[in-house]
Amino acid sequence: MITINHLTYSYRYGFTAISDATASIAPGIHLLLGENGAGKTTLLRLIAGLLFP
C-alpha cells in the first residue's frame, strides 16, 4: 500500500508541479490519467524515490 499525505513539489524556478496531494493506493492495477503537465511523471518519480519532496 502506498500512502501520500500533503505532498507538495516545486521545481527550482518556482513552478509547482504537485500541491497538497493526499492519497491511499491499495495493491492492484491502477490507472493514472491527466492532461499534459499535470504532474503524473513527477508523482511517479517521487514515489520511486528519484525526486525528494
CHARMM-style PDB file with segment names, atoms N, HN, CA, C and O in Angstrom:
ATOM      1  N   MET     1       0.845  -1.180   0.000  1.00  0.00      PROA
ATOM      2  CA  MET     1       0.000   0.000   0.000  1.00  0.00      PROA
ATOM      3  C   MET     1       0.887   1.239   0.000  1.00  0.00      PROA
ATOM      4  O   MET     1       1.905   1.292   0.690  1.00  0.00      PROA
ATOM      5  N   ILE     2       0.492   2.210  -0.768  1.00  0.00      PROA
ATOM      6  HN  ILE     2      -0.335   2.166  -1.329  1.00  0.00      PROA
ATOM      7  CA  ILE     2       1.201   3.489  -0.829  1.00  0.00      PROA
ATOM      8  C   ILE     2       0.288   4.552  -0.226  1.00  0.00      PROA
ATOM      9  O   ILE     2      -0.878   4.671  -0.603  1.00  0.00      PROA
ATOM     10  N   THR     3       0.831   5.319   0.709  1.00  0.00      PROA
ATOM     11  HN  THR     3       1.778   5.222   1.015  1.00  0.00      PROA
ATOM     12  CA  THR     3       0.078   6.406   1.329  1.00  0.00      PROA
ATOM     13  C   THR     3       0.838   7.706   1.124  1.00  0.00      PROA
ATOM     14  O   THR     3       2.034   7.793   1.402  1.00  0.00      PROA
ATOM     15  N   ILE     4       0.136   8.702   0.639  1.00  0.00      PROA
ATOM     16  HN  ILE     4      -0.836   8.631   0.413  1.00  0.00      PROA
ATOM     17  CA  ILE     4       0.717  10.026   0.399  1.00  0.00      PROA
ATOM     18  C   ILE     4      -0.087  11.026   1.220  1.00  0.00      PROA
ATOM     19  O   ILE     4      -1.312  11.083   1.109  1.00  0.00      PROA
ATOM     20  N   ASN     5       0.601  11.816   2.043  1.00  0.00      PROA
ATOM     21  HN  ASN     5       1.596  11.770   2.133  1.00  0.00      PROA
ATOM     22  CA  ASN     5      -0.066  12.813   2.881  1.00  0.00      PROA
ATOM     23  C   ASN     5       0.514  14.195   2.640  1.00  0.00      PROA
ATOM     24  O   ASN     5       1.696  14.429   2.894  1.00  0.00      PROA
ATOM     25  N   HSD     6      -0.302  15.098   2.157  1.00  0.00      PROA
ATOM     26  HN  HSD     6      -1.262  14.907   1.951  1.00  0.00      PROA
ATOM     27  CA  HSD     6       0.050  16.515   1.976  1.00  0.00      PROA
ATOM     28  C   HSD     6       1.364  16.678   1.200  1.00  0.00      PROA
ATOM     29  O   HSD     6       2.262  17.393   1.643  1.00  0.00      PROA
ATOM     30  N   LEU     7       1.471  16.030   0.071  1.00  0.00      PROA
ATOM     31  HN  LEU     7       0.741  15.449  -0.290  1.00  0.00      PROA
ATOM     32  CA  LEU     7       2.664  16.082  -0.764  1.00  0.00      PROA
ATOM     33  C   LEU     7       2.644  17.335  -1.636  1.00  0.00      PROA
ATOM     34  O   LEU     7       1.670  17.604  -2.339  1.00  0.00      PROA
ATOM     35  N   THR     8       3.736  18.093  -1.578  1.00  0.00      PROA
ATOM     36  HN  THR     8       4.527  17.875  -1.007  1.00  0.00      PROA
ATOM     37  CA  THR     8       3.903  19.270  -2.416  1.00  0.00      PROA
ATOM     38  C   THR     8       5.289  19.213  -3.029  1.00  0.00      PROA
ATOM     39  O   THR     8       6.266  18.906  -2.345  1.00  0.00      PROA
ATOM     40  N   TYR     9       5.376  19.510  -4.329  1.00  0.00      PROA
ATOM     41  HN  TYR     9       4.583  19.759  -4.885  1.00  0.00      PROA
ATOM     42  CA  TYR     9       6.671  19.525  -5.001  1.00  0.00      PROA
ATOM     43  C   TYR     9       6.720  20.710  -5.947  1.00  0.00      PROA
ATOM     44  O   TYR     9       5.815  20.917  -6.755  1.00  0.00      PROA
ATOM     45  N   SER    10       7.800  21.490  -5.834  1.00  0.00      PROA
ATOM     46  HN  SER    10       8.535  21.321  -5.178  1.00  0.00      PROA
ATOM     47  CA  SER    10       8.032  22.637  -6.713  1.00  0.00      PROA
ATOM     48  C   SER    10       9.397  22.496  -7.355  1.00  0.00      PROA
ATOM     49  O   SER    10      10.350  22.046  -6.721  1.00  0.00      PROA
ATOM     50  N   TYR    11       9.485  22.885  -8.618  1.00  0.00      PROA
ATOM     51  HN  TYR    11       8.710  23.252  -9.134  1.00  0.00      PROA
ATOM     52  CA  TYR    11      10.764  22.890  -9.312  1.00  0.00      PROA
ATOM     53  C   TYR    11      11.554  24.133  -8.934  1.00  0.00      PROA
ATOM     54  O   TYR    11      11.017  25.034  -8.289  1.00  0.00      PROA
ATOM     55  N   ARG    12      12.815  24.195  -9.324  1.00  0.00      PROA
ATOM     56  HN  ARG    12      13.251  23.463  -9.848  1.00  0.00      PROA
ATOM     57  CA  ARG    12      13.718  25.283  -8.952  1.00  0.00      PROA
ATOM     58  C   ARG    12      13.183  26.665  -9.299  1.00  0.00      PROA
ATOM     59  O   ARG    12      13.340  27.608  -8.524  1.00  0.00      PROA
ATOM     60  N   TYR    13      12.568  26.782 -10.429  1.00  0.00      PROA
ATOM     61  HN  TYR    13      12.440  26.016 -11.058  1.00  0.00      PROA
ATOM     62  CA  TYR    13      12.156  28.101 -10.909  1.00  0.00      PROA
ATOM     63  C   TYR    13      10.804  28.543 -10.376  1.00  0.00      PROA
ATOM     64  O   TYR    13      10.225  29.502 -10.887  1.00  0.00      PROA
ATOM     65  N   GLY    14      10.287  27.860  -9.355  1.00  0.00      PROA
ATOM     66  HN  GLY    14      10.757  27.081  -8.939  1.00  0.00      PROA
ATOM     67  CA  GLY    14       9.055  28.266  -8.709  1.00  0.00      PROA
ATOM     68  C   GLY    14       7.796  27.622  -9.245  1.00  0.00      PROA
ATOM     69  O   GLY    14       6.706  27.885  -8.738  1.00  0.00      PROA
ATOM     70  N   PHE    15       7.926  26.765 -10.283  1.00  0.00      PROA
ATOM     71  HN  PHE    15       8.812  26.551 -10.695  1.00  0.00      PROA
ATOM     72  CA  PHE    15       6.757  26.088 -10.840  1.00  0.00      PROA
ATOM     73  C   PHE    15       6.340  24.962  -9.899  1.00  0.00      PROA
ATOM     74  O   PHE    15       7.141  24.072  -9.615  1.00  0.00      PROA
ATOM     75  N   THR    16       5.097  24.986  -9.409  1.00  0.00      PROA
ATOM     76  HN  THR    16       4.446  25.709  -9.639  1.00  0.00      PROA
ATOM     77  CA  THR    16       4.589  23.950  -8.515  1.00  0.00      PROA
ATOM     78  C   THR    16       3.937  22.850  -9.338  1.00  0.00      PROA
ATOM     79  O   THR    16       2.918  23.076  -9.990  1.00  0.00      PROA
ATOM     80  N   ALA    17       4.528  21.656  -9.308  1.00  0.00      PROA
ATOM     81  HN  ALA    17       5.356  21.473  -8.778  1.00  0.00      PROA
ATOM     82  CA  ALA    17       4.015  20.529 -10.073  1.00  0.00      PROA
ATOM     83  C   ALA    17       2.907  19.805  -9.318  1.00  0.00      PROA
ATOM     84  O   ALA    17       1.908  19.400  -9.914  1.00  0.00      PROA
ATOM     85  N   ILE    18       3.080  19.642  -8.007  1.00  0.00      PROA
ATOM     86  HN  ILE    18       3.891  19.971  -7.523  1.00  0.00      PROA
ATOM     87  CA  ILE    18       2.090  18.955  -7.171  1.00  0.00      PROA
ATOM     88  C   ILE    18       1.871  19.810  -5.937  1.00  0.00      PROA
ATOM     89  O   ILE    18       2.830  20.256  -5.307  1.00  0.00      PROA
ATOM     90  N   SER    19       0.617  20.040  -5.591  1.00  0.00      PROA
ATOM     91  HN  SER    19      -0.162  19.678  -6.103  1.00  0.00      PROA
ATOM     92  CA  SER    19       0.301  20.889  -4.459  1.00  0.00      PROA
ATOM     93  C   SER    19      -0.679  20.190  -3.523  1.00  0.00      PROA
ATOM     94  O   SER    19      -1.828  19.943  -3.890  1.00  0.00      PROA
ATOM     95  N   ASP    20      -0.223  19.873  -2.314  1.00  0.00      PROA
ATOM     96  HN  ASP    20       0.710  20.073  -2.016  1.00  0.00      PROA
ATOM     97  CA  ASP    20      -1.039  19.307  -1.234  1.00  0.00      PROA
ATOM     98  C   ASP    20      -1.838  18.073  -1.677  1.00  0.00      PROA
ATOM     99  O   ASP    20      -3.058  18.029  -1.517  1.00  0.00      PROA
ATOM    100  N   ALA    21      -1.152  17.086  -2.228  1.00  0.00      PROA
ATOM    101  HN  ALA    21      -0.161  17.122  -2.358  1.00  0.00      PROA
ATOM    102  CA  ALA    21      -1.799  15.856  -2.687  1.00  0.00      PROA
ATOM    103  C   ALA    21      -1.852  14.841  -1.546  1.00  0.00      PROA
ATOM    104  O   ALA    21      -0.868  14.649  -0.830  1.00  0.00      PROA
ATOM    105  N   THR    22      -2.997  14.199  -1.383  1.00  0.00      PROA
ATOM    106  HN  THR    22      -3.796  14.355  -1.964  1.00  0.00      PROA
ATOM    107  CA  THR    22      -3.189  13.150  -0.389  1.00  0.00      PROA
ATOM    108  C   THR    22      -3.876  11.984  -1.068  1.00  0.00      PROA
ATOM    109  O   THR    22      -4.871  12.161  -1.771  1.00  0.00      PROA
ATOM    110  N   ALA    23      -3.330  10.765  -0.850  1.00  0.00      PROA
ATOM    111  HN  ALA    23      -2.521  10.622  -0.279  1.00  0.00      PROA
ATOM    112  CA  ALA    23      -3.911   9.578  -1.480  1.00  0.00      PROA
ATOM    113  C   ALA    23      -3.521   8.331  -0.707  1.00  0.00      PROA
ATOM    114  O   ALA    23      -2.495   8.300  -0.028  1.00  0.00      PROA
ATOM    115  N   SER    24      -4.341   7.318  -0.817  1.00  0.00      PROA
ATOM    116  HN  SER    24      -5.175   7.343  -1.369  1.00  0.00      PROA
ATOM    117  CA  SER    24      -4.060   5.997  -0.278  1.00  0.00      PROA
ATOM    118  C   SER    24      -4.316   5.001  -1.403  1.00  0.00      PROA
ATOM    119  O   SER    24      -5.452   4.849  -1.853  1.00  0.00      PROA
ATOM    120  N   ILE    25      -3.270   4.327  -1.858  1.00  0.00      PROA
ATOM    121  HN  ILE    25      -2.347   4.451  -1.493  1.00  0.00      PROA
ATOM    122  CA  ILE    25      -3.360   3.456  -3.020  1.00  0.00      PROA
ATOM    123  C   ILE    25      -3.171   2.010  -2.581  1.00  0.00      PROA
ATOM    124  O   ILE    25      -2.102   1.636  -2.099  1.00  0.00      PROA
ATOM    125  N   ALA    26      -4.215   1.198  -2.749  1.00  0.00      PROA
ATOM    126  HN  ALA    26      -5.083   1.502  -3.140  1.00  0.00      PROA
ATOM    127  CA  ALA    26      -4.181  -0.211  -2.361  1.00  0.00      PROA
ATOM    128  C   ALA    26      -3.486  -1.037  -3.447  1.00  0.00      PROA
ATOM    129  O   ALA    26      -3.379  -0.585  -4.587  1.00  0.00      PROA
ATOM    130  N   PRO    27      -3.017  -2.231  -3.111  1.00  0.00      PROA
ATOM    131  CA  PRO    27      -2.391  -3.092  -4.130  1.00  0.00      PROA
ATOM    132  C   PRO    27      -3.363  -3.421  -5.261  1.00  0.00      PROA
ATOM    133  O   PRO    27      -4.570  -3.529  -5.043  1.00  0.00      PROA
ATOM    134  N   GLY    28      -2.832  -3.578  -6.454  1.00  0.00      PROA
ATOM    135  HN  GLY    28      -1.852  -3.490  -6.631  1.00  0.00      PROA
ATOM    136  CA  GLY    28      -3.658  -3.888  -7.612  1.00  0.00      PROA
ATOM    137  C   GLY    28      -3.212  -3.108  -8.820  1.00  0.00      PROA
ATOM    138  O   GLY    28      -2.147  -2.491  -8.815  1.00  0.00      PROA
ATOM    139  N   ILE    29      -4.017  -3.132  -9.848  1.00  0.00      PROA
ATOM    140  HN  ILE    29      -4.882  -3.633  -9.852  1.00  0.00      PROA
ATOM    141  CA  ILE    29      -3.732  -2.423 -11.085  1.00  0.00      PROA
ATOM    142  C   ILE    29      -4.495  -1.104 -11.071  1.00  0.00      PROA
ATOM    143  O   ILE    29      -5.703  -1.077 -10.835  1.00  0.00      PROA
ATOM    144  N   HSD    30      -3.776  -0.007 -11.327  1.00  0.00      PROA
ATOM    145  HN  HSD    30      -2.795  -0.029 -11.519  1.00  0.00      PROA
ATOM    146  CA  HSD    30      -4.377   1.320 -11.286  1.00  0.00      PROA
ATOM    147  C   HSD    30      -4.003   2.096 -12.541  1.00  0.00      PROA
ATOM    148  O   HSD    30      -3.039   1.754 -13.226  1.00  0.00      PROA
ATOM    149  N   LEU    31      -4.761   3.130 -12.836  1.00  0.00      PROA
ATOM    150  HN  LEU    31      -5.544   3.408 -12.280  1.00  0.00      PROA
ATOM    151  CA  LEU    31      -4.550   3.967 -14.000  1.00  0.00      PROA
ATOM    152  C   LEU    31      -4.349   5.404 -13.537  1.00  0.00      PROA
ATOM    153  O   LEU    31      -5.098   5.903 -12.696  1.00  0.00      PROA
ATOM    154  N   LEU    32      -3.347   6.060 -14.082  1.00  0.00      PROA
ATOM    155  HN  LEU    32      -2.739   5.655 -14.765  1.00  0.00      PROA
ATOM    156  CA  LEU    32      -3.053   7.442 -13.731  1.00  0.00      PROA
ATOM    157  C   LEU    32      -3.322   8.316 -14.958  1.00  0.00      PROA
ATOM    158  O   LEU    32      -2.582   8.266 -15.940  1.00  0.00      PROA
ATOM    159  N   LEU    33      -4.383   9.111 -14.892  1.00  0.00      PROA
ATOM    160  HN  LEU    33      -4.985   9.151 -14.094  1.00  0.00      PROA
ATOM    161  CA  LEU    33      -4.795   9.948 -16.019  1.00  0.00      PROA
ATOM    162  C   LEU    33      -4.644  11.421 -15.683  1.00  0.00      PROA
ATOM    163  O   LEU    33      -4.760  11.819 -14.524  1.00  0.00      PROA
ATOM    164  N   GLY    34      -4.387  12.219 -16.691  1.00  0.00      PROA
ATOM    165  HN  GLY    34      -4.293  11.896 -17.633  1.00  0.00      PROA
ATOM    166  CA  GLY    34      -4.322  13.661 -16.523  1.00  0.00      PROA
ATOM    167  C   GLY    34      -3.803  14.319 -17.783  1.00  0.00      PROA
ATOM    168  O   GLY    34      -3.250  13.660 -18.664  1.00  0.00      PROA
ATOM    169  N   GLU    35      -3.985  15.610 -17.857  1.00  0.00      PROA
ATOM    170  HN  GLU    35      -4.434  16.145 -17.142  1.00  0.00      PROA
ATOM    171  CA  GLU    35      -3.529  16.380 -19.008  1.00  0.00      PROA
ATOM    172  C   GLU    35      -2.011  16.491 -18.993  1.00  0.00      PROA
ATOM    173  O   GLU    35      -1.360  16.188 -17.993  1.00  0.00      PROA
ATOM    174  N   ASN    36      -1.455  16.936 -20.133  1.00  0.00      PROA
ATOM    175  HN  ASN    36      -1.983  17.182 -20.945  1.00  0.00      PROA
ATOM    176  CA  ASN    36      -0.019  17.199 -20.194  1.00  0.00      PROA
ATOM    177  C   ASN    36       0.342  18.266 -19.173  1.00  0.00      PROA
ATOM    178  O   ASN    36      -0.321  19.298 -19.071  1.00  0.00      PROA
ATOM    179  N   GLY    37       1.405  18.003 -18.418  1.00  0.00      PROA
ATOM    180  HN  GLY    37       1.944  17.164 -18.501  1.00  0.00      PROA
ATOM    181  CA  GLY    37       1.843  18.964 -17.419  1.00  0.00      PROA
ATOM    182  C   GLY    37       1.096  18.886 -16.107  1.00  0.00      PROA
ATOM    183  O   GLY    37       1.234  19.777 -15.268  1.00  0.00      PROA
ATOM    184  N   ALA    38       0.304  17.838 -15.907  1.00  0.00      PROA
ATOM    185  HN  ALA    38       0.192  17.114 -16.588  1.00  0.00      PROA
ATOM    186  CA  ALA    38      -0.488  17.717 -14.681  1.00  0.00      PROA
ATOM    187  C   ALA    38       0.322  17.197 -13.503  1.00  0.00      PROA
ATOM    188  O   ALA    38      -0.123  17.312 -12.361  1.00  0.00      PROA
ATOM    189  N   GLY    39       1.520  16.618 -13.753  1.00  0.00      PROA
ATOM    190  HN  GLY    39       1.881  16.525 -14.681  1.00  0.00      PROA
ATOM    191  CA  GLY    39       2.356  16.129 -12.664  1.00  0.00      PROA
ATOM    192  C   GLY    39       2.369  14.617 -12.519  1.00  0.00      PROA
ATOM    193  O   GLY    39       2.782  14.112 -11.476  1.00  0.00      PROA
ATOM    194  N   LYS    40       1.933  13.885 -13.525  1.00  0.00      PROA
ATOM    195  HN  LYS    40       1.597  14.296 -14.372  1.00  0.00      PROA
ATOM    196  CA  LYS    40       1.887  12.415 -13.448  1.00  0.00      PROA
ATOM    197  C   LYS    40       3.284  11.814 -13.302  1.00  0.00      PROA
ATOM    198  O   LYS    40       3.520  10.990 -12.418  1.00  0.00      PROA
ATOM    199  N   THR    41       4.196  12.222 -14.158  1.00  0.00      PROA
ATOM    200  HN  THR    41       4.004  12.892 -14.876  1.00  0.00      PROA
ATOM    201  CA  THR    41       5.559  11.699 -14.107  1.00  0.00      PROA
ATOM    202  C   THR    41       6.265  12.147 -12.837  1.00  0.00      PROA
ATOM    203  O   THR    41       7.016  11.374 -12.242  1.00  0.00      PROA
ATOM    204  N   THR    42       6.038  13.371 -12.418  1.00  0.00      PROA
ATOM    205  HN  THR    42       5.428  14.000 -12.901  1.00  0.00      PROA
ATOM    206  CA  THR    42       6.633  13.869 -11.182  1.00  0.00      PROA
ATOM    207  C   THR    42       6.162  13.042  -9.998  1.00  0.00      PROA
ATOM    208  O   THR    42       6.965  12.700  -9.130  1.00  0.00      PROA
ATOM    209  N   LEU    43       4.877  12.714  -9.943  1.00  0.00      PROA
ATOM    210  HN  LEU    43       4.224  12.993 -10.648  1.00  0.00      PROA
ATOM    211  CA  LEU    43       4.343  11.887  -8.863  1.00  0.00      PROA
ATOM    212  C   LEU    43       5.004  10.512  -8.847  1.00  0.00      PROA
ATOM    213  O   LEU    43       5.393  10.025  -7.786  1.00  0.00      PROA
ATOM    214  N   LEU    44       5.132   9.884 -10.012  1.00  0.00      PROA
ATOM    215  HN  LEU    44       4.816  10.280 -10.875  1.00  0.00      PROA
ATOM    216  CA  LEU    44       5.755   8.572 -10.068  1.00  0.00      PROA
ATOM    217  C   LEU    44       7.232   8.632  -9.671  1.00  0.00      PROA
ATOM    218  O   LEU    44       7.732   7.718  -9.014  1.00  0.00      PROA
ATOM    219  N   ARG    45       7.929   9.689 -10.060  1.00  0.00      PROA
ATOM    220  HN  ARG    45       7.523  10.431 -10.594  1.00  0.00      PROA
ATOM    221  CA  ARG    45       9.335   9.833  -9.677  1.00  0.00      PROA
ATOM    222  C   ARG    45       9.472  10.064  -8.176  1.00  0.00      PROA
ATOM    223  O   ARG    45      10.432   9.588  -7.571  1.00  0.00      PROA
ATOM    224  N   LEU    46       8.539  10.778  -7.567  1.00  0.00      PROA
ATOM    225  HN  LEU    46       7.759  11.165  -8.059  1.00  0.00      PROA
ATOM    226  CA  LEU    46       8.550  10.969  -6.117  1.00  0.00      PROA
ATOM    227  C   LEU    46       8.299   9.657  -5.388  1.00  0.00      PROA
ATOM    228  O   LEU    46       8.970   9.358  -4.400  1.00  0.00      PROA
ATOM    229  N   ILE    47       7.342   8.873  -5.866  1.00  0.00      PROA
ATOM    230  HN  ILE    47       6.797   9.115  -6.668  1.00  0.00      PROA
ATOM    231  CA  ILE    47       7.038   7.572  -5.259  1.00  0.00      PROA
ATOM    232  C   ILE    47       8.242   6.639  -5.367  1.00  0.00      PROA
ATOM    233  O   ILE    47       8.542   5.900  -4.430  1.00  0.00      PROA
ATOM    234  N   ALA    48       8.936   6.672  -6.518  1.00  0.00      PROA
ATOM    235  HN  ALA    48       8.692   7.272  -7.280  1.00  0.00      PROA
ATOM    236  CA  ALA    48      10.094   5.793  -6.748  1.00  0.00      PROA
ATOM    237  C   ALA    48      11.333   6.254  -5.983  1.00  0.00      PROA
ATOM    238  O   ALA    48      12.295   5.495  -5.864  1.00  0.00      PROA
ATOM    239  N   GLY    49      11.332   7.468  -5.467  1.00  0.00      PROA
ATOM    240  HN  GLY    49      10.551   8.085  -5.563  1.00  0.00      PROA
ATOM    241  CA  GLY    49      12.481   7.984  -4.723  1.00  0.00      PROA
ATOM    242  C   GLY    49      13.511   8.666  -5.600  1.00  0.00      PROA
ATOM    243  O   GLY    49      14.622   8.935  -5.141  1.00  0.00      PROA
ATOM    244  N   LEU    50      13.176   8.953  -6.842  1.00  0.00      PROA
ATOM    245  HN  LEU    50      12.274   8.734  -7.214  1.00  0.00      PROA
ATOM    246  CA  LEU    50      14.103   9.637  -7.738  1.00  0.00      PROA
ATOM    247  C   LEU    50      14.120  11.144  -7.502  1.00  0.00      PROA
ATOM    248  O   LEU    50      15.111  11.810  -7.802  1.00  0.00      PROA
ATOM    249  N   LEU    51      13.030  11.683  -6.969  1.00  0.00      PROA
ATOM    250  HN  LEU    51      12.224  11.142  -6.726  1.00  0.00      PROA
ATOM    251  CA  LEU    51      12.933  13.080  -6.559  1.00  0.00      PROA
ATOM    252  C   LEU    51      12.605  13.113  -5.070  1.00  0.00      PROA
ATOM    253  O   LEU    51      12.083  12.142  -4.523  1.00  0.00      PROA
ATOM    254  N   PHE    52      12.909  14.220  -4.423  1.00  0.00      PROA
ATOM    255  HN  PHE    52      13.334  15.009  -4.868  1.00  0.00      PROA
ATOM    256  CA  PHE    52      12.633  14.355  -2.990  1.00  0.00      PROA
ATOM    257  C   PHE    52      11.692  15.532  -2.761  1.00  0.00      PROA
ATOM    258  O   PHE    52      11.934  16.627  -3.268  1.00  0.00      PROA
ATOM    259  N   PRO    53      10.618  15.312  -1.999  1.00  0.00      PROA
ATOM    260  CA  PRO    53       9.636  16.382  -1.770  1.00  0.00      PROA
ATOM    261  C   PRO    53      10.210  17.495  -0.896  1.00  0.00      PROA
ATOM    262  OT1 PRO    53       9.518  18.471  -0.605  1.00  0.00      PROA
TER     263      PRO     53
END
